[in-house]
Amino acid sequence: MKLRKIDSHEETIEFLVFNYDGQGSALVIENNDGIVVSKSVNELKDIFLGEFGKEKEYELI
């Protein structure tokens, strides 16, 4: 699954694996840089649902 930041078409997040650690985290590649990083369940909530009280920042591409 790949998302991009709504206000910046260069900023992307590609999800490789969800819940790989049993804690709800995901492995992602940001901005097509080839580096795999881990996102916590709280970071994922912010990405998919928007931060508390704010509009969501990413859209599916």
C-alpha positions in Angstrom: 0.0 0.0 0.0 1.4 3.4 -0.9 0.2 6.8 0.4 1.4 10.3 -0.4 1.1 13.5 1.6 -1.9 15.5 0.3 0.0 18.8 0.1 3.2 17.4 -1.3 3.3 14.9 -4.1 7.0 14.1 -3.4 6.4 12.8 0.2 5.3 9.2 0.1 5.0 6.2 2.5 5.0 2.7 1.2 3.8 0.0 3.6 5.6 -3.3 3.4 4.4 -5.3 6.4 1.8 -4.6 9.1 2.0 -6.0 12.7 5.4 -7.6 12.1 6.2 -7.4 15.8 2.8 -8.3 17.2 2.4 -4.8 18.6 0.7 -3.2 15.6 3.8 -1.6 14.1 4.6 -1.5 10.4 7.7 -1.6 8.2 7.7 1.3 5.7 9.8 3.0 3.0 9.5 6.8 3.1 9.9 9.0 0.0 11.2 6.1 -2.2 14.6 6.3 -0.5 15.0 2.6 -0.2 15.5 2.6 3.6 13.1 0.5 5.6 12.0 2.0 8.9 9.5 1.0 11.6 6.4 3.0 12.4 4.7 2.5 15.8 1.0 1.9 16.1 0.5 5.5 17.3 2.3 6.8 14.2 0.1 4.6 12.0 -3.0 6.0 13.6 -1.8 9.5 12.8 -1.0 8.6 9.2 -4.3 6.8 8.5 -6.7 8.8 10.7 -5.0 12.2 11.1 -3.6 13.5 14.3 -6.1 14.3 17.1 -8.1 17.3 16.1 -6.5 17.7 12.6 -7.4 16.7 9.1 -5.6 13.6 7.7 -2.4 14.4 5.8 -2.1 11.4 3.5 -4.1 9.9 0.6 -3.9 6.5 -1.1 -2.2 6.4 -4.5 
